[in-house]
Amino acid sequence: MSRKRIPLQVPNGNCEYYLGDRCWRQLTGIAEFARNAQRLQKLTDENATLRRHLDSIDDQLYAHDLHLGRRRDVRVVPLLPGSGARMRQRNRGS
């Protein structure tokens, strides 16, 4: 595109633009927008990747907390001879 400066009178008469500059600004603005759109897409993709990673970590922490919660709820108690879980089940069925 030519950057030749051609006077251009605007309708309100107060300003004078140069056609080459105006076209160049419009062209570079569009090019800048395209770069911004690419950058935005890259950031969106990175954001999605980070969210998936955080979701994975949240899932792992949740599973770990469940595991710890089960450990706290279970107490180890010595059983008397002949009083295991199998013995209780046999007694219930009788």
Secondary structure, 3 states (H helix, E strand, C coil): CCCCCCEEECCCCCCEEEHHHHHHHHHHHHHHHHHHHHHHHHHHHHHHHHHHHHHHHHHHHHHHHHHHHHHHHCCCCCCCCCCCHHHHHHHHHC
